[in-house]
Amino acid sequence: MIEGAGVEGAIIQRSNGGWEARIKYINPASGQVEQQSFYRKTEVAARAKLSDAREQLAAGEPISDAADLQIDEWLLPIAKGVASYIPGLYQLRSRRRHQQSASARYCYEVWMRHLTMLVEHNRTPTPEALAELGPGGSLGVGLAALLSGVDKYYALDIVEYSETDLNLALLSDLVDLFHARTPVDFGWLSESKVFPGHILTNDILAETLAPTRIDNIRRALTSQIGIAGRITVQYITPWNDPAVIQESQVDLIVSHSVLEHVDDLRNTYDAFRKWLRPGGHMSHLIDFSSHGLTRSWNGHWRYPELVWNMVVGHKPYLINRQPCSTHITLMTERGFEITTDRRHRIVGIPRDKLAARWQGLDDEDLRCASMFVQSKLHKH
C-alpha cells in the first residue's frame, strides 16, 4: 500500500497473472472518494502507472489512461484468438494456468467470504449440499466447505482441470488452516481480517475436523463413486446439461469470478433455479473487468463486435462482457430475492469511447467493476 496526501495506492497481482494498479483518492471537484484501477502485464508497468496517477493528482489533473485501444491491445488478443484454433494449444495453456493458480489459502478465503456473508446477511446455517460452478484448477473451495460442515459437494465445470493428487495435497493444507483458525482477508468487501469463530465455533470444528470425517473426505476424493460415509464429492464435466444434478438437490450454489465467463446466462440461471431447494441460496462474486485484455478495467467494451469475435476465437470461454444489471434481471425474473448486493465501483474509460453496442449502458453498469451478490429462491 502506498499512501500520502489523501491518496492510497496499491499494486495487486491478479489471478490471471497480470497486475493491477489501484488508486483511491478524494476527487477535488466533488469531494467524494473515488477509486480507479489500471491493468498492466507486468508489475513494473503497474508501478509506473501508479506513479503517473499520483503525479496527475498532485498537479490537480484528473487521472487518465489511454481511452483508445493501443496497438498491443488489438494485436495480442487477436493473435491469441487465432491461436485458439490450433488443436490442443489453448487447452494446454489454460490447464497449466489453472493448476498454477490453485492454492489452499486462496480457496480457504474464497469459501470463508461466501460462508460469512451468507450467515451474517441471510441468517442461514451452513448448507448440507453445495454446488460450485467453475472450480477451475482445484476443488479447494468445496473441500473448505466440507471442512465447515457441508456433506455433499458438486463441482461443475466445462473442462476437466482438477487432479486428484493436487486436491489431496490441498486438503491437508486446508486442514492446517482450519486448525490454526487462520484470519480471513475479505478483500474489498471488508477491511477486517478475522476468523469467523462466531460461525465455526470450537464445538462445530471439533466435529468437522474429526479424523474420521477428514478420512471420509479423502476417500470420497479418490473413490470412483465419490461417496464415503456421509460425504459426497462429485466432479461433473461438462456441466451444461441441467440434468447433471437432480431437481431441488442443493441448498447453496456458489461461484467466484466465473459467471462473467458463461455465454448462455439464461439457461445457466434456469439450471440454478432447478437445482436449488425451495428457500435455497446463491452466492456469486462476478468480475466485470476486462481480465487483463486492456489497460483500463472496462476497455473490453471498447472492442467492436467484429474485433471481439476475433479476440474470442475458438476458446471454450473468455468473458461475456455482460454488465451487472443483466445478472440482477435474470435472477429476479426467475424468482430470486436479492439479499446481499455489494458493488465495487471504479472510474473507467468514458461512455463516448465505448463501442456502439455498449454506449447505452447506464451509469451504474459503467462503473460497476465487480459485484458480490447473494439471493434466495422462492419456488411456488
C-alpha positions as CSV (number, residue, x, y, z in Angstrom):
1,M,0.0,0.0,0.0
2,I,1.3,3.5,-1.0
3,E,-0.2,6.4,0.9
4,G,0.1,10.2,1.1
5,A,-1.8,13.5,0.6
6,G,-5.2,11.8,0.8
7,V,-4.2,9.2,-1.8
8,E,-4.0,5.4,-1.3
9,G,-2.4,3.2,-3.9
10,A,-1.8,-0.5,-4.2
11,I,-0.2,-2.9,-6.6
12,I,-2.1,-6.2,-6.8
13,Q,-1.3,-9.4,-8.8
14,R,-4.5,-10.8,-10.4
15,S,-5.4,-14.5,-10.7
16,N,-4.8,-14.3,-14.5
17,G,-1.1,-13.4,-13.9
18,G,-1.5,-9.7,-14.8
19,W,-1.1,-6.7,-12.5
20,E,-3.5,-4.0,-11.3
21,A,-2.5,-0.5,-10.2
22,R,-5.3,0.6,-7.8
23,I,-5.6,4.1,-6.5
24,K,-8.1,5.7,-4.2
25,Y,-8.4,9.4,-3.7
26,I,-10.7,12.3,-2.9
27,N,-12.0,14.0,-6.1
28,P,-11.3,17.7,-5.5
29,A,-14.3,18.7,-7.7
30,S,-16.9,16.6,-5.9
31,G,-15.3,15.9,-2.5
32,Q,-16.2,12.2,-3.0
33,V,-13.8,9.3,-2.5
34,E,-13.2,7.6,-5.9
35,Q,-11.2,4.6,-7.0
36,Q,-9.6,3.7,-10.3
37,S,-7.8,0.6,-11.5
38,F,-5.5,0.2,-14.4
39,Y,-4.3,-3.2,-15.7
40,R,-0.8,-3.9,-16.9
41,K,1.0,-7.1,-18.0
42,T,4.0,-6.6,-15.6
43,E,4.5,-5.3,-12.0
44,V,7.0,-2.7,-13.3
45,A,4.4,-1.3,-15.7
46,A,1.7,-1.3,-13.0
47,R,4.0,0.6,-10.6
48,A,4.9,3.1,-13.4
49,K,1.1,3.7,-13.9
50,L,0.5,4.2,-10.2
51,S,3.4,6.8,-10.1
52,D,1.9,8.6,-13.1
53,A,-1.5,8.7,-11.5
54,R,-0.1,10.2,-8.3
55,E,1.7,12.9,-10.3
56,Q,-1.5,13.8,-12.1
57,L,-3.4,14.2,-8.8
58,A,-0.6,16.2,-7.3
59,A,-0.8,18.6,-10.4
60,G,-4.5,18.9,-9.9
61,E,-5.2,17.0,-13.1
62,P,-7.8,14.2,-13.5
63,I,-6.3,10.7,-13.6
64,S,-6.4,9.4,-17.2
65,D,-5.3,6.5,-19.2
66,A,-5.4,5.9,-22.9
67,A,-9.1,5.7,-23.7
68,D,-8.4,4.5,-27.2
69,L,-7.2,0.9,-27.5
70,Q,-3.4,0.8,-28.1
71,I,-1.8,-1.4,-30.7
72,D,-0.9,-4.2,-28.3
73,E,-4.5,-4.3,-27.0
74,W,-5.5,-5.1,-30.6
75,L,-2.8,-7.4,-31.9
76,L,-2.0,-9.6,-28.9
77,P,-5.7,-10.5,-28.0
78,I,-6.4,-11.2,-31.7
79,A,-3.3,-13.3,-32.1
80,K,-4.3,-15.4,-29.1
81,G,-7.8,-15.7,-30.5
82,V,-6.4,-17.0,-33.8
83,A,-4.1,-19.4,-32.0
84,S,-7.0,-20.9,-30.1
85,Y,-8.0,-22.7,-33.4
86,I,-4.7,-24.7,-33.2
87,P,-5.8,-28.1,-31.8
88,G,-4.7,-28.6,-28.2
89,L,-2.7,-25.4,-27.8
90,Y,-5.3,-23.4,-25.9
91,Q,-6.4,-26.3,-23.7
92,L,-2.7,-27.0,-22.7
93,R,-2.1,-23.3,-21.8
94,S,-5.4,-23.0,-19.9
95,R,-4.8,-26.2,-17.9
96,R,-1.3,-25.0,-16.9
97,R,-2.7,-21.6,-15.8
98,H,-5.5,-23.1,-13.7
99,Q,-3.2,-25.5,-11.9
100,Q,-0.6,-22.8,-11.1
101,S,-3.3,-20.6,-9.6
102,A,-4.7,-23.2,-7.2
103,S,-3.6,-22.6,-3.6
104,A,-5.1,-23.7,-0.2
105,R,-5.1,-20.2,1.2
106,Y,-6.9,-18.7,-1.9
107,C,-9.6,-21.5,-1.7
108,Y,-9.9,-21.1,2.0
109,E,-10.5,-17.4,1.8
110,V,-13.0,-17.6,-1.1
111,W,-15.1,-20.1,0.8
112,M,-15.0,-18.1,4.1
113,R,-16.1,-14.9,2.4
114,H,-19.2,-16.6,0.9
115,L,-20.0,-18.5,4.1
116,T,-19.6,-15.5,6.4
117,M,-21.7,-13.2,4.1
118,L,-24.3,-15.9,3.8
119,V,-24.7,-16.4,7.5
120,E,-24.5,-12.8,8.6
121,H,-26.8,-11.4,5.9
122,N,-29.2,-14.2,5.5
123,R,-29.2,-15.9,8.9
124,T,-29.0,-19.3,7.4
125,P,-27.0,-22.3,8.8
126,T,-24.1,-24.0,7.0
127,P,-25.7,-25.8,4.0
128,E,-25.9,-29.5,3.7
129,A,-25.4,-29.7,-0.1
130,L,-23.3,-27.3,-2.1
131,A,-22.8,-26.9,-5.9
132,E,-19.9,-24.8,-7.1
133,L,-19.8,-23.5,-10.6
134,G,-16.3,-23.3,-12.3
135,P,-13.9,-24.6,-9.6
136,G,-11.0,-24.3,-12.1
137,G,-7.7,-25.7,-11.1
138,S,-8.8,-27.4,-7.9
139,L,-11.7,-28.4,-5.8
140,G,-10.3,-26.4,-2.9
141,V,-13.4,-24.2,-2.3
142,G,-15.5,-27.3,-2.0
143,L,-13.0,-29.0,0.3
144,A,-13.1,-26.0,2.6
145,A,-16.9,-26.2,2.6
146,L,-16.7,-29.9,3.6
147,L,-14.4,-29.0,6.5
148,S,-17.0,-26.4,7.6
149,G,-19.9,-29.0,7.8
150,V,-21.2,-29.3,4.2
151,D,-21.8,-33.0,3.5
152,K,-22.4,-33.0,-0.3
153,Y,-20.3,-31.1,-2.8
154,Y,-21.0,-30.9,-6.5
155,A,-18.2,-29.3,-8.6
156,L,-19.3,-28.3,-12.1
157,D,-17.0,-27.2,-14.9
158,I,-17.0,-27.2,-18.7
159,V,-13.4,-28.5,-19.0
160,E,-11.8,-31.0,-16.6
161,Y,-8.9,-29.2,-15.0
162,S,-8.6,-30.6,-11.5
163,E,-6.5,-33.6,-10.5
164,T,-6.8,-35.9,-7.5
165,D,-3.2,-35.6,-6.3
166,L,-3.5,-31.8,-6.2
167,N,-6.8,-32.0,-4.3
168,L,-5.4,-34.4,-1.7
169,A,-2.5,-32.0,-1.0
170,L,-4.8,-29.1,-0.8
171,L,-7.0,-31.0,1.7
172,S,-4.0,-31.4,4.1
173,D,-3.1,-27.7,3.8
174,L,-6.7,-26.7,4.3
175,V,-7.0,-28.8,7.5
176,D,-3.9,-26.9,8.8
177,L,-5.6,-23.5,8.0
178,F,-8.7,-24.5,9.9
179,H,-6.9,-25.9,12.9
180,A,-5.0,-22.6,13.1
181,R,-8.2,-20.5,12.8
182,T,-6.3,-18.5,10.2
183,P,-7.7,-15.0,9.8
184,V,-9.6,-14.3,6.5
185,D,-8.8,-11.4,4.2
186,F,-12.2,-10.3,2.9
187,G,-10.7,-8.1,0.1
188,W,-12.8,-5.1,-0.9
189,L,-15.8,-6.5,1.0
190,S,-14.4,-5.6,4.4
191,E,-11.3,-4.2,5.9
192,S,-11.3,-6.6,8.8
193,K,-9.2,-9.8,8.8
194,V,-10.6,-12.2,11.3
195,F,-11.6,-15.9,11.6
196,P,-15.4,-16.3,11.7
197,G,-15.4,-18.0,15.0
198,H,-18.9,-17.0,15.7
199,I,-20.0,-19.2,12.8
200,L,-17.4,-22.0,13.0
201,T,-17.3,-22.4,16.8
202,N,-14.9,-24.7,18.6
203,D,-17.7,-27.3,19.0
204,I,-18.5,-27.3,15.3
205,L,-14.9,-27.6,14.3
206,A,-14.4,-30.5,16.7
207,E,-16.9,-32.3,14.6
208,T,-16.0,-31.1,11.1
209,L,-12.2,-31.6,11.6
210,A,-12.6,-35.0,13.3
211,P,-10.1,-37.5,11.8
212,T,-12.9,-39.9,10.7
213,R,-14.6,-37.1,8.7
214,I,-11.4,-36.0,7.1
215,D,-10.6,-39.6,6.2
216,N,-14.1,-39.8,4.6
217,I,-13.4,-36.6,2.6
218,R,-10.1,-38.1,1.4
219,R,-11.8,-41.4,0.4
220,A,-14.6,-39.6,-1.4
221,L,-12.0,-37.7,-3.4
222,T,-10.4,-41.0,-4.6
223,S,-13.5,-43.1,-4.9
224,Q,-15.0,-43.8,-8.4
225,I,-18.5,-43.1,-7.0
226,G,-17.4,-40.1,-4.9
227,I,-19.1,-41.3,-1.7
228,A,-17.6,-42.2,1.7
229,G,-19.8,-42.3,4.8
230,R,-21.9,-39.1,4.8
231,I,-19.5,-37.3,2.4
232,T,-20.2,-36.9,-1.3
233,V,-17.8,-35.3,-3.8
234,Q,-19.0,-35.2,-7.4
235,Y,-16.8,-33.6,-10.1
236,I,-19.0,-33.1,-13.2
237,T,-17.6,-32.1,-16.6
238,P,-19.2,-30.8,-18.8
239,W,-22.0,-29.3,-16.7
240,N,-24.1,-27.6,-19.4
241,D,-26.9,-30.2,-19.2
242,P,-29.2,-29.2,-16.2
243,A,-29.9,-33.0,-15.7
244,V,-26.4,-33.5,-14.2
245,I,-27.9,-32.6,-10.8
246,Q,-31.4,-33.7,-9.7
247,E,-34.1,-31.0,-9.2
248,S,-34.2,-29.4,-5.7
249,Q,-30.9,-31.2,-4.7
250,V,-28.7,-28.4,-3.3
251,D,-29.0,-25.8,-0.6
252,L,-26.4,-23.4,-1.9
253,I,-24.8,-22.5,-5.3
254,V,-21.5,-20.7,-5.2
255,S,-19.3,-19.2,-8.0
256,H,-16.3,-16.9,-7.7
257,S,-15.2,-14.9,-10.8
258,V,-17.0,-17.4,-13.0
259,L,-20.3,-16.1,-14.3
260,E,-18.6,-13.4,-16.4
261,H,-17.2,-16.3,-18.5
262,V,-20.6,-18.0,-19.1
263,D,-22.1,-17.3,-22.6
264,D,-25.5,-18.8,-22.0
265,L,-26.5,-17.0,-18.9
266,R,-30.3,-17.6,-19.3
267,N,-30.0,-21.3,-19.3
268,T,-27.4,-21.2,-16.5
269,Y,-29.8,-19.3,-14.2
270,D,-32.6,-21.7,-15.3
271,A,-30.4,-24.6,-14.1
272,F,-29.7,-22.8,-10.8
273,R,-33.4,-22.5,-10.2
274,K,-33.9,-26.1,-10.9
275,W,-31.1,-27.4,-8.7
276,L,-31.9,-25.4,-5.6
277,R,-34.4,-26.5,-3.0
278,P,-37.1,-24.0,-2.1
279,G,-35.6,-21.4,0.1
280,G,-32.1,-22.2,-1.1
281,H,-29.4,-19.6,-1.7
282,M,-26.9,-18.5,-4.3
283,S,-23.7,-16.6,-3.7
284,H,-21.7,-15.1,-6.5
285,L,-18.7,-12.9,-7.0
286,I,-18.8,-11.6,-10.5
287,D,-15.9,-9.7,-12.1
288,F,-16.9,-7.3,-14.9
289,S,-13.4,-6.2,-15.8
290,S,-11.5,-6.9,-19.0
291,H,-9.5,-9.6,-17.2
292,G,-6.2,-8.0,-18.4
293,L,-7.1,-7.7,-22.0
294,T,-6.9,-3.9,-21.8
295,R,-5.2,-1.3,-19.7
296,S,-8.5,0.2,-18.4
297,W,-10.7,-2.1,-16.4
298,N,-13.7,-1.6,-18.8
299,G,-11.7,-1.5,-22.0
300,H,-13.4,-4.7,-23.3
301,W,-16.4,-2.6,-24.0
302,R,-14.3,-0.7,-26.5
303,Y,-13.9,-3.6,-29.0
304,P,-16.3,-3.5,-31.9
305,E,-18.2,-6.8,-32.5
306,L,-16.1,-8.0,-35.4
307,V,-12.9,-7.5,-33.5
308,W,-14.3,-9.0,-30.3
309,N,-15.3,-12.2,-32.3
310,M,-11.7,-12.4,-33.4
311,V,-10.4,-12.0,-29.8
312,V,-12.7,-14.8,-28.6
313,G,-11.6,-17.1,-31.4
314,H,-12.3,-20.8,-30.6
315,K,-11.8,-20.6,-26.9
316,P,-14.4,-22.5,-24.9
317,Y,-14.9,-19.4,-22.8
318,L,-13.4,-15.9,-22.4
319,I,-15.7,-13.2,-20.9
320,N,-19.3,-12.5,-22.0
321,R,-19.0,-8.7,-21.4
322,Q,-22.4,-8.6,-19.7
323,P,-22.8,-5.8,-17.0
324,C,-24.2,-6.2,-13.5
325,S,-27.8,-5.3,-14.4
326,T,-28.0,-8.4,-16.7
327,H,-27.4,-10.7,-13.8
328,I,-29.8,-8.9,-11.4
329,T,-32.6,-9.1,-14.1
330,L,-32.0,-12.8,-14.8
331,M,-32.2,-13.6,-11.1
332,T,-35.3,-11.6,-10.3
333,E,-37.1,-12.9,-13.4
334,R,-36.6,-16.5,-12.0
335,G,-38.0,-15.8,-8.5
336,F,-34.8,-15.0,-6.7
337,E,-34.9,-12.3,-4.0
338,I,-31.7,-10.3,-3.8
339,T,-30.5,-10.5,-0.2
340,T,-26.9,-9.1,-0.5
341,D,-25.7,-6.7,-3.2
342,R,-22.3,-5.3,-2.7
343,R,-20.6,-3.5,-5.6
344,H,-17.1,-2.3,-6.3
345,R,-17.3,0.9,-8.3
346,I,-14.3,2.2,-10.3
347,V,-14.0,5.0,-12.8
348,G,-13.1,3.7,-16.3
349,I,-13.0,4.9,-19.8
350,P,-15.9,7.3,-20.7
351,R,-19.1,6.4,-22.4
352,D,-18.2,8.1,-25.7
353,K,-15.2,5.8,-26.1
354,L,-17.3,2.6,-25.9
355,A,-18.2,0.5,-29.0
356,A,-21.7,1.2,-30.3
357,R,-23.2,-1.9,-28.6
358,W,-22.3,-0.7,-25.1
359,Q,-23.0,3.1,-25.4
360,G,-26.4,2.6,-23.8
361,L,-25.0,1.2,-20.5
362,D,-26.4,3.1,-17.6
363,D,-24.1,4.9,-15.1
364,E,-24.2,2.1,-12.6
365,D,-23.2,-0.6,-15.1
366,L,-20.5,1.7,-16.5
367,R,-18.8,1.9,-13.1
368,C,-19.5,-1.5,-11.5
369,A,-16.2,-3.4,-11.8
370,S,-17.4,-6.3,-9.6
371,M,-20.4,-7.4,-7.6
372,F,-20.8,-9.7,-4.7
373,V,-24.5,-10.8,-4.8
374,Q,-26.5,-13.3,-2.8
375,S,-30.1,-14.3,-3.3
376,K,-32.8,-16.6,-2.0
377,L,-35.1,-18.7,-4.2
378,H,-38.8,-18.5,-3.8
379,K,-40.4,-21.5,-5.5
380,H,-44.1,-22.0,-5.9
